[in-house]
Amino acid sequence: MKLVFMTYYAGMHDEVMELLEETGIENYTYWGEVQGRLSSGDPREGSQTWPGYNSALQAVLRDESAERLIELIRAFNGERRGADRIDAHFIELALSVRAASESGGE
C-alpha cells in the first residue's frame, strides 16, 4: 500500500477530483487552503504579495491504484503549462489501520 500526498493550486480541485474518480479512489483527506510554494510557480500565501492558496490531499492506495494515479498525474502535468500542475509524493506504507473494515474501498 502507498500513501499519496498531493499539493496543487486550489483552483484545480475539481480536476484533481476527476483524477481520483478515474482511479476509483473514494477515501481521502483534503485541506482546502494551505500556504506554500509548489515545485512550479510562485508561493501562494493568501497575501497581497503572494495571492491565492494551494490545496493538499492525501489518500491510502493499493499499489495498482497508485500506479494508475502516477500515470494520470504525469499525463496531466505534461498537458499543463505554468504553475497549474500537481506535486505528488508516493510513500510506501508499512501499516494502515482504517476506520472501515478491511474489505472497504479505497
N, CA, C and O atoms as CSV, one atom per row, in Angstrom:
chain,resi,resn,atom,element,x,y,z
A,1,MET,N,N,0.844,-1.174,0.000
A,1,MET,CA,C,0.000,0.000,0.000
A,1,MET,C,C,0.887,1.235,0.000
A,1,MET,O,O,2.028,1.212,0.462
A,2,LYS,N,N,0.328,2.309,-0.531
A,2,LYS,CA,C,1.060,3.564,-0.612
A,2,LYS,C,C,0.209,4.703,-0.054
A,2,LYS,O,O,-1.020,4.660,-0.089
A,3,LEU,N,N,0.891,5.710,0.455
A,3,LEU,CA,C,0.255,6.958,0.832
A,3,LEU,C,C,0.645,7.971,-0.225
A,3,LEU,O,O,1.832,8.163,-0.492
A,4,VAL,N,N,-0.329,8.618,-0.826
A,4,VAL,CA,C,-0.041,9.714,-1.742
A,4,VAL,C,C,-0.337,11.012,-1.014
A,4,VAL,O,O,-1.375,11.155,-0.368
A,5,PHE,N,N,0.587,11.955,-1.126
A,5,PHE,CA,C,0.387,13.305,-0.605
A,5,PHE,C,C,0.547,14.245,-1.784
A,5,PHE,O,O,1.611,14.313,-2.398
A,6,MET,N,N,-0.525,14.975,-2.098
A,6,MET,CA,C,-0.541,15.842,-3.276
A,6,MET,C,C,-0.755,17.292,-2.851
A,6,MET,O,O,-1.515,17.568,-1.923
A,7,THR,N,N,-0.082,18.213,-3.532
A,7,THR,CA,C,-0.346,19.635,-3.391
A,7,THR,C,C,-0.557,20.214,-4.775
A,7,THR,O,O,0.063,19.783,-5.746
A,8,TYR,N,N,-1.452,21.209,-4.853
A,8,TYR,CA,C,-1.833,21.778,-6.144
A,8,TYR,C,C,-2.557,23.098,-5.904
A,8,TYR,O,O,-3.040,23.357,-4.801
A,9,TYR,N,N,-2.631,23.930,-6.940
A,9,TYR,CA,C,-3.355,25.197,-6.873
A,9,TYR,C,C,-4.820,24.918,-6.529
A,9,TYR,O,O,-5.448,24.060,-7.147
A,10,ALA,N,N,-5.363,25.636,-5.550
A,10,ALA,CA,C,-6.720,25.394,-5.061
A,10,ALA,C,C,-7.768,25.439,-6.177
A,10,ALA,O,O,-8.772,24.730,-6.105
A,11,GLY,N,N,-7.550,26.253,-7.195
A,11,GLY,CA,C,-8.493,26.359,-8.302
A,11,GLY,C,C,-8.571,25.113,-9.175
A,11,GLY,O,O,-9.429,25.026,-10.053
A,12,MET,N,N,-7.693,24.158,-8.945
A,12,MET,CA,C,-7.662,22.918,-9.731
A,12,MET,C,C,-8.385,21.765,-9.031
A,12,MET,O,O,-8.337,20.633,-9.511
A,13,HIS,N,N,-9.042,22.028,-7.925
A,13,HIS,CA,C,-9.599,20.941,-7.114
A,13,HIS,C,C,-10.547,20.034,-7.897
A,13,HIS,O,O,-10.474,18.813,-7.758
A,14,ASP,N,N,-11.416,20.592,-8.699
A,14,ASP,CA,C,-12.350,19.757,-9.472
A,14,ASP,C,C,-11.608,18.817,-10.415
A,14,ASP,O,O,-12.009,17.665,-10.587
A,15,GLU,N,N,-10.539,19.296,-11.022
A,15,GLU,CA,C,-9.752,18.454,-11.927
A,15,GLU,C,C,-9.050,17.330,-11.159
A,15,GLU,O,O,-8.960,16.203,-11.647
A,16,VAL,N,N,-8.560,17.635,-9.976
A,16,VAL,CA,C,-7.920,16.609,-9.149
A,16,VAL,C,C,-8.954,15.564,-8.739
A,16,VAL,O,O,-8.654,14.371,-8.730
A,17,MET,N,N,-10.159,15.995,-8.401
A,17,MET,CA,C,-11.224,15.057,-8.040
A,17,MET,C,C,-11.557,14.127,-9.209
A,17,MET,O,O,-11.858,12.951,-9.001
A,18,GLU,N,N,-11.504,14.652,-10.433
A,18,GLU,CA,C,-11.740,13.818,-11.610
A,18,GLU,C,C,-10.665,12.738,-11.742
A,18,GLU,O,O,-10.967,11.604,-12.115
A,19,LEU,N,N,-9.404,13.089,-11.436
A,19,LEU,CA,C,-8.332,12.093,-11.482
A,19,LEU,C,C,-8.570,10.995,-10.446
A,19,LEU,O,O,-8.381,9.813,-10.733
A,20,LEU,N,N,-8.986,11.392,-9.240
A,20,LEU,CA,C,-9.273,10.394,-8.209
A,20,LEU,C,C,-10.424,9.496,-8.632
A,20,LEU,O,O,-10.364,8.278,-8.464
A,21,GLU,N,N,-11.467,10.098,-9.179
A,21,GLU,CA,C,-12.626,9.318,-9.630
A,21,GLU,C,C,-12.217,8.331,-10.721
A,21,GLU,O,O,-12.642,7.175,-10.709
A,22,GLU,N,N,-11.400,8.782,-11.653
A,22,GLU,CA,C,-10.943,7.912,-12.740
A,22,GLU,C,C,-10.107,6.748,-12.216
A,22,GLU,O,O,-10.058,5.684,-12.834
A,23,THR,N,N,-9.459,6.951,-11.089
A,23,THR,CA,C,-8.630,5.912,-10.483
A,23,THR,C,C,-9.445,5.041,-9.529
A,23,THR,O,O,-8.960,3.998,-9.090
A,24,GLY,N,N,-10.667,5.445,-9.199
A,24,GLY,CA,C,-11.508,4.687,-8.288
A,24,GLY,C,C,-11.228,4.983,-6.822
A,24,GLY,O,O,-11.592,4.192,-5.953
A,25,ILE,N,N,-10.589,6.108,-6.537
A,25,ILE,CA,C,-10.253,6.484,-5.167
A,25,ILE,C,C,-11.430,7.233,-4.567
A,25,ILE,O,O,-11.823,8.289,-5.063
A,26,GLU,N,N,-11.990,6.682,-3.497
A,26,GLU,CA,C,-13.151,7.285,-2.849
A,26,GLU,C,C,-12.824,7.887,-1.495
A,26,GLU,O,O,-13.538,8.777,-1.032
A,27,ASN,N,N,-11.768,7.425,-0.851
A,27,ASN,CA,C,-11.429,7.863,0.506
A,27,ASN,C,C,-10.153,8.686,0.482
A,27,ASN,O,O,-9.129,8.250,-0.043
A,28,TYR,N,N,-10.225,9.877,1.054
A,28,TYR,CA,C,-9.077,10.779,1.071
A,28,TYR,C,C,-9.292,11.818,2.157
A,28,TYR,O,O,-10.396,11.970,2.679
A,29,THR,N,N,-8.230,12.527,2.488
A,29,THR,CA,C,-8.301,13.683,3.378
A,29,THR,C,C,-7.836,14.883,2.578
A,29,THR,O,O,-6.832,14.811,1.870
A,30,TYR,N,N,-8.561,15.987,2.687
A,30,TYR,CA,C,-8.329,17.159,1.848
A,30,TYR,C,C,-8.259,18.409,2.709
A,30,TYR,O,O,-9.101,18.623,3.581
A,31,TRP,N,N,-7.249,19.232,2.458
A,31,TRP,CA,C,-7.123,20.541,3.096
A,31,TRP,C,C,-7.326,21.580,2.004
A,31,TRP,O,O,-6.545,21.620,1.053
A,32,GLY,N,N,-8.337,22.413,2.108
A,32,GLY,CA,C,-8.720,23.340,1.052
A,32,GLY,C,C,-7.785,24.507,0.838
A,32,GLY,O,O,-7.545,24.909,-0.300
A,33,GLU,N,N,-7.257,25.053,1.907
A,33,GLU,CA,C,-6.379,26.227,1.788
A,33,GLU,C,C,-5.106,25.999,2.590
A,33,GLU,O,O,-5.111,26.062,3.819
A,34,VAL,N,N,-4.028,25.735,1.887
A,34,VAL,CA,C,-2.714,25.637,2.523
A,34,VAL,C,C,-1.790,26.629,1.834
A,34,VAL,O,O,-1.977,26.973,0.666
A,35,GLN,N,N,-0.815,27.070,2.564
A,35,GLN,CA,C,0.133,28.044,2.024
A,35,GLN,C,C,1.442,27.350,1.701
A,35,GLN,O,O,1.840,26.394,2.366
A,36,GLY,N,N,2.106,27.850,0.664
A,36,GLY,CA,C,3.399,27.290,0.312
A,36,GLY,C,C,3.716,27.502,-1.150
A,36,GLY,O,O,2.993,28.179,-1.881
A,37,ARG,N,N,4.807,26.907,-1.545
A,37,ARG,CA,C,5.284,27.025,-2.915
A,37,ARG,C,C,5.480,25.627,-3.485
A,37,ARG,O,O,6.222,24.819,-2.926
A,38,LEU,N,N,4.816,25.348,-4.587
A,38,LEU,CA,C,4.980,24.070,-5.269
A,38,LEU,C,C,6.264,24.093,-6.086
A,38,LEU,O,O,6.937,25.121,-6.167
A,39,SER,N,N,6.595,22.970,-6.683
A,39,SER,CA,C,7.834,22.899,-7.462
A,39,SER,C,C,7.768,23.784,-8.701
A,39,SER,O,O,8.804,24.133,-9.268
A,40,SER,N,N,6.560,24.148,-9.126
A,40,SER,CA,C,6.405,25.079,-10.247
A,40,SER,C,C,5.644,26.303,-9.753
A,40,SER,O,O,4.606,26.171,-9.104
A,41,GLY,N,N,6.149,27.479,-10.054
A,41,GLY,CA,C,5.399,28.683,-9.720
A,41,GLY,C,C,5.857,29.407,-8.483
A,41,GLY,O,O,6.816,29.015,-7.818
A,42,ASP,N,N,5.140,30.483,-8.191
A,42,ASP,CA,C,5.422,31.348,-7.062
A,42,ASP,C,C,4.715,30.831,-5.813
A,42,ASP,O,O,3.820,29.991,-5.906
A,43,PRO,N,N,5.115,31.329,-4.650
A,43,PRO,CA,C,4.392,30.969,-3.424
A,43,PRO,C,C,2.935,31.426,-3.503
A,43,PRO,O,O,2.603,32.399,-4.181
A,44,ARG,N,N,2.089,30.705,-2.799
A,44,ARG,CA,C,0.693,31.105,-2.620
A,44,ARG,C,C,0.471,31.149,-1.120
A,44,ARG,O,O,0.452,30.123,-0.441
A,45,GLU,N,N,0.302,32.378,-0.619
A,45,GLU,CA,C,0.229,32.558,0.827
A,45,GLU,C,C,-0.982,33.373,1.262
A,45,GLU,O,O,-1.051,33.799,2.415
A,46,GLY,N,N,-1.944,33.600,0.358
A,46,GLY,CA,C,-3.149,34.337,0.713
A,46,GLY,C,C,-2.894,35.784,1.089
A,46,GLY,O,O,-3.651,36.367,1.864
A,47,SER,N,N,-1.833,36.369,0.546
A,47,SER,CA,C,-1.490,37.754,0.873
A,47,SER,C,C,-1.493,38.599,-0.395
A,47,SER,O,O,-1.638,38.075,-1.499
A,48,GLN,N,N,-1.330,39.929,-0.229
A,48,GLN,CA,C,-1.241,40.783,-1.412
A,48,GLN,C,C,0.007,40.472,-2.219
A,48,GLN,O,O,-0.020,40.516,-3.449
A,49,THR,N,N,1.077,40.165,-1.551
A,49,THR,CA,C,2.324,39.853,-2.248
A,49,THR,C,C,2.247,38.512,-2.944
A,49,THR,O,O,2.667,38.386,-4.094
A,50,TRP,N,N,1.712,37.494,-2.256
A,50,TRP,CA,C,1.605,36.146,-2.806
A,50,TRP,C,C,0.147,35.692,-2.692
A,50,TRP,O,O,-0.194,34.936,-1.782
A,51,PRO,N,N,-0.722,36.151,-3.616
A,51,PRO,CA,C,-2.151,35.830,-3.513
A,51,PRO,C,C,-2.454,34.361,-3.815
A,51,PRO,O,O,-1.642,33.640,-4.396
A,52,GLY,N,N,-3.620,33.957,-3.410
A,52,GLY,CA,C,-4.093,32.601,-3.698
A,52,GLY,C,C,-3.628,31.591,-2.677
A,52,GLY,O,O,-2.837,31.889,-1.782
A,53,TYR,N,N,-4.141,30.388,-2.837
A,53,TYR,CA,C,-3.814,29.284,-1.952
A,53,TYR,C,C,-3.562,28.029,-2.764
A,53,TYR,O,O,-3.971,27.923,-3.921
A,54,ASN,N,N,-2.887,27.089,-2.142
A,54,ASN,CA,C,-2.789,25.737,-2.655
A,54,ASN,C,C,-3.754,24.881,-1.859
A,54,ASN,O,O,-4.303,25.324,-0.851
A,55,SER,N,N,-3.956,23.668,-2.308
A,55,SER,CA,C,-4.699,22.667,-1.564
A,55,SER,C,C,-3.794,21.464,-1.390
A,55,SER,O,O,-2.824,21.293,-2.129
A,56,ALA,N,N,-4.115,20.631,-0.411
A,56,ALA,CA,C,-3.366,19.405,-0.170
A,56,ALA,C,C,-4.350,18.259,-0.010
A,56,ALA,O,O,-5.472,18.452,0.458
A,57,LEU,N,N,-3.925,17.076,-0.400
A,57,LEU,CA,C,-4.783,15.906,-0.339
A,57,LEU,C,C,-3.909,14.700,-0.055
A,57,LEU,O,O,-2.803,14.588,-0.582
A,58,GLN,N,N,-4.402,13.804,0.772
A,58,GLN,CA,C,-3.702,12.542,0.986
A,58,GLN,C,C,-4.686,11.403,0.890
A,58,GLN,O,O,-5.866,11.560,1.202
A,59,ALA,N,N,-4.199,10.252,0.456
A,59,ALA,CA,C,-5.030,9.053,0.362
A,59,ALA,C,C,-4.142,7.830,0.497
A,59,ALA,O,O,-2.975,7.847,0.104
A,60,VAL,N,N,-4.707,6.770,1.055
A,60,VAL,CA,C,-4.033,5.479,1.130
A,60,VAL,C,C,-4.523,4.654,-0.052
A,60,VAL,O,O,-5.726,4.521,-0.274
A,61,LEU,N,N,-3.577,4.100,-0.808
A,61,LEU,CA,C,-3.914,3.423,-2.061
A,61,LEU,C,C,-3.325,2.023,-2.133
A,61,LEU,O,O,-2.261,1.753,-1.577
A,62,ARG,N,N,-4.018,1.156,-2.813
A,62,ARG,CA,C,-3.429,-0.125,-3.193
A,62,ARG,C,C,-2.385,0.168,-4.272
A,62,ARG,O,O,-2.461,1.187,-4.959
A,63,ASP,N,N,-1.421,-0.724,-4.413
A,63,ASP,CA,C,-0.321,-0.490,-5.356
A,63,ASP,C,C,-0.815,-0.259,-6.785
A,63,ASP,O,O,-0.280,0.593,-7.494
A,64,GLU,N,N,-1.836,-1.016,-7.214
A,64,GLU,CA,C,-2.349,-0.857,-8.585
A,64,GLU,C,C,-2.961,0.533,-8.784
A,64,GLU,O,O,-2.761,1.164,-9.822
A,65,SER,N,N,-3.700,0.995,-7.791
A,65,SER,CA,C,-4.304,2.327,-7.881
A,65,SER,C,C,-3.234,3.411,-7.873
A,65,SER,O,O,-3.358,4.417,-8.570
A,66,ALA,N,N,-2.189,3.205,-7.087
A,66,ALA,CA,C,-1.091,4.177,-7.044
A,66,ALA,C,C,-0.418,4.278,-8.404
A,66,ALA,O,O,-0.137,5.379,-8.878
A,67,GLU,N,N,-0.159,3.146,-9.031
A,67,GLU,CA,C,0.481,3.160,-10.359
A,67,GLU,C,C,-0.390,3.889,-11.374
A,67,GLU,O,O,0.119,4.668,-12.180
A,68,ARG,N,N,-1.684,3.649,-11.344
A,68,ARG,CA,C,-2.607,4.320,-12.271
A,68,ARG,C,C,-2.634,5.820,-12.005
A,68,ARG,O,O,-2.627,6.614,-12.946
A,69,LEU,N,N,-2.665,6.219,-10.732
A,69,LEU,CA,C,-2.675,7.638,-10.400
A,69,LEU,C,C,-1.374,8.315,-10.830
A,69,LEU,O,O,-1.400,9.449,-11.309
A,70,ILE,N,N,-0.258,7.647,-10.670
A,70,ILE,CA,C,1.021,8.192,-11.132
A,70,ILE,C,C,0.956,8.478,-12.626
A,70,ILE,O,O,1.366,9.550,-13.072
A,71,GLU,N,N,0.445,7.530,-13.398
A,71,GLU,CA,C,0.302,7.713,-14.851
A,71,GLU,C,C,-0.575,8.922,-15.167
A,71,GLU,O,O,-0.226,9.746,-16.012
A,72,LEU,N,N,-1.709,9.021,-14.488
A,72,LEU,CA,C,-2.640,10.118,-14.753
A,72,LEU,C,C,-2.045,11.472,-14.374
A,72,LEU,O,O,-2.229,12.450,-15.100
A,73,ILE,N,N,-1.339,11.541,-13.254
A,73,ILE,CA,C,-0.730,12.811,-12.836
A,73,ILE,C,C,0.370,13.211,-13.816
A,73,ILE,O,O,0.481,14.385,-14.171
A,74,ARG,N,N,1.178,12.259,-14.252
A,74,ARG,CA,C,2.229,12.576,-15.243
A,74,ARG,C,C,1.608,13.121,-16.529
A,74,ARG,O,O,2.097,14.102,-17.090
A,75,ALA,N,N,0.542,12.493,-16.991
A,75,ALA,CA,C,-0.132,12.963,-18.207
A,75,ALA,C,C,-0.734,14.345,-17.979
A,75,ALA,O,O,-0.603,15.229,-18.825
A,76,PHE,N,N,-1.389,14.532,-16.843
A,76,PHE,CA,C,-1.998,15.817,-16.501
A,76,PHE,C,C,-0.935,16.914,-16.494
A,76,PHE,O,O,-1.111,17.955,-17.127
A,77,ASN,N,N,0.165,16.681,-15.781
A,77,ASN,CA,C,1.230,17.683,-15.709
A,77,ASN,C,C,1.862,17.943,-17.071
A,77,ASN,O,O,2.271,19.068,-17.359
A,78,GLY,N,N,1.945,16.925,-17.902
A,78,GLY,CA,C,2.527,17.083,-19.230
A,78,GLY,C,C,1.692,17.954,-20.153
A,78,GLY,O,O,2.212,18.564,-21.087
A,79,GLU,N,N,0.391,18.007,-19.883
A,79,GLU,CA,C,-0.519,18.814,-20.697
A,79,GLU,C,C,-0.618,20.253,-20.222
A,79,GLU,O,O,-1.162,21.096,-20.935
A,80,ARG,N,N,-0.108,20.552,-19.042
A,80,ARG,CA,C,-0.274,21.866,-18.424
A,80,ARG,C,C,0.964,22.725,-18.622
A,80,ARG,O,O,2.069,22.220,-18.822
A,81,ARG,N,N,0.758,24.000,-18.565
A,81,ARG,CA,C,1.851,24.972,-18.635
A,81,ARG,C,C,1.785,25.849,-17.391
A,81,ARG,O,O,0.724,25.998,-16.786
A,82,GLY,N,N,2.894,26.414,-17.021
A,82,GLY,CA,C,2.907,27.320,-15.878
A,82,GLY,C,C,2.815,26.585,-14.560
A,82,GLY,O,O,3.285,25.455,-14.426
A,83,ALA,N,N,2.204,27.239,-13.589
A,83,ALA,CA,C,2.198,26.745,-12.217
A,83,ALA,C,C,1.054,25.788,-11.906
A,83,ALA,O,O,1.027,25.207,-10.821
A,84,ASP,N,N,0.127,25.610,-12.807
A,84,ASP,CA,C,-1.051,24.796,-12.511
A,84,ASP,C,C,-0.780,23.313,-12.764
A,84,ASP,O,O,-1.335,22.706,-13.680
A,85,ARG,N,N,0.077,22.757,-11.936
A,85,ARG,CA,C,0.432,21.339,-12.002
A,85,ARG,C,C,0.305,20.739,-10.609
A,85,ARG,O,O,0.058,21.447,-9.633
A,86,ILE,N,N,0.473,19.450,-10.535
A,86,ILE,CA,C,0.335,18.724,-9.276
A,86,ILE,C,C,1.700,18.234,-8.819
A,86,ILE,O,O,2.441,17.638,-9.601
A,87,ASP,N,N,2.035,18.482,-7.553
A,87,ASP,CA,C,3.162,17.815,-6.909
A,87,ASP,C,C,2.580,16.627,-6.155
A,87,ASP,O,O,1.668,16.803,-5.347
A,88,ALA,N,N,3.085,15.425,-6.398
A,88,ALA,CA,C,2.573,14.233,-5.722
A,88,ALA,C,C,3.745,13.399,-5.229
A,88,ALA,O,O,4.726,13.184,-5.939
A,89,HIS,N,N,3.615,12.941,-4.005
A,89,HIS,CA,C,4.654,12.130,-3.377
A,89,HIS,C,C,4.014,10.822,-2.935
A,89,HIS,O,O,2.998,10.828,-2.240
A,90,PHE,N,N,4.596,9.712,-3.332
A,90,PHE,CA,C,4.075,8.394,-3.019
A,90,PHE,C,C,5.019,7.728,-2.021
A,90,PHE,O,O,6.214,7.584,-2.280
A,91,ILE,N,N,4.468,7.325,-0.883
A,91,ILE,CA,C,5.258,6.783,0.217
A,91,ILE,C,C,4.779,5.361,0.508
A,91,ILE,O,O,3.578,5.122,0.634
A,92,GLU,N,N,5.708,4.432,0.613
A,92,GLU,CA,C,5.369,3.049,0.953
A,92,GLU,C,C,4.886,2.985,2.405
A,92,GLU,O,O,5.529,3.530,3.302
A,93,LEU,N,N,3.764,2.323,2.628
A,93,LEU,CA,C,3.203,2.189,3.975
A,93,LEU,C,C,3.508,0.805,4.535
A,93,LEU,O,O,3.324,-0.207,3.858
A,94,ALA,N,N,3.969,0.775,5.763
A,94,ALA,CA,C,4.184,-0.496,6.442
A,94,ALA,C,C,2.877,-1.008,7.029
A,94,ALA,O,O,2.656,-2.217,7.104
A,95,LEU,N,N,2.003,-0.080,7.449
A,95,LEU,CA,C,0.770,-0.464,8.111
A,95,LEU,C,C,-0.246,0.656,7.973
A,95,LEU,O,O,0.110,1.835,7.975
A,96,SER,N,N,-1.502,0.284,7.854
A,96,SER,CA,C,-2.582,1.254,7.834
A,96,SER,C,C,-3.747,0.674,8.635
A,96,SER,O,O,-4.247,-0.404,8.312
A,97,VAL,N,N,-4.175,1.377,9.669
A,97,VAL,CA,C,-5.345,0.979,10.445
A,97,VAL,C,C,-6.452,1.931,10.027
A,97,VAL,O,O,-6.319,3.148,10.156
A,98,ARG,N,N,-7.545,1.370,9.527
A,98,ARG,CA,C,-8.587,2.198,8.959
A,98,ARG,C,C,-9.888,2.036,9.725
A,98,ARG,O,O,-10.125,0.999,10.346
A,99,ALA,N,N,-10.717,3.046,9.682
A,99,ALA,CA,C,-11.992,3.038,10.387
A,99,ALA,C,C,-12.949,1.992,9.798
A,99,ALA,O,O,-13.704,1.350,10.529
A,100,ALA,N,N,-12.910,1.827,8.465
A,100,ALA,CA,C,-13.784,0.859,7.798
A,100,ALA,C,C,-13.162,-0.522,7.858
A,100,ALA,O,O,-11.975,-0.669,8.150
A,101,SER,N,N,-13.971,-1.530,7.581
A,101,SER,CA,C,-13.463,-2.893,7.556
A,101,SER,C,C,-12.430,-3.044,6.449
A,101,SER,O,O,-12.371,-2.224,5.532
A,102,GLU,N,N,-11.627,-4.081,6.533
A,102,GLU,CA,C,-10.571,-4.338,5.547
A,102,GLU,C,C,-11.139,-4.518,4.139
A,102,GLU,O,O,-10.421,-4.303,3.163
A,103,SER,N,N,-12.391,-4.902,4.010
A,103,SER,CA,C,-12.968,-5.103,2.693
A,103,SER,C,C,-13.475,-3.813,2.081
A,103,SER,O,O,-13.968,-3.815,0.953
A,104,GLY,N,N,-13.358,-2.692,2.821
A,104,GLY,CA,C,-13.823,-1.397,2.313
A,104,GLY,C,C,-12.989,-0.914,1.139
A,104,GLY,O,O,-11.864,-1.379,0.949
A,105,GLY,N,N,-13.522,0.011,0.348
A,105,GLY,CA,C,-12.837,0.537,-0.828
A,105,GLY,C,C,-11.770,1.533,-0.466
A,105,GLY,O,O,-11.589,1.894,0.697
A,106,GLU,N,N,-11.063,1.973,-1.495
A,106,GLU,CA,C,-10.001,2.971,-1.310
A,106,GLU,C,C,-10.615,4.333,-1.097
A,106,GLU,O,O,-9.893,5.315,-0.921
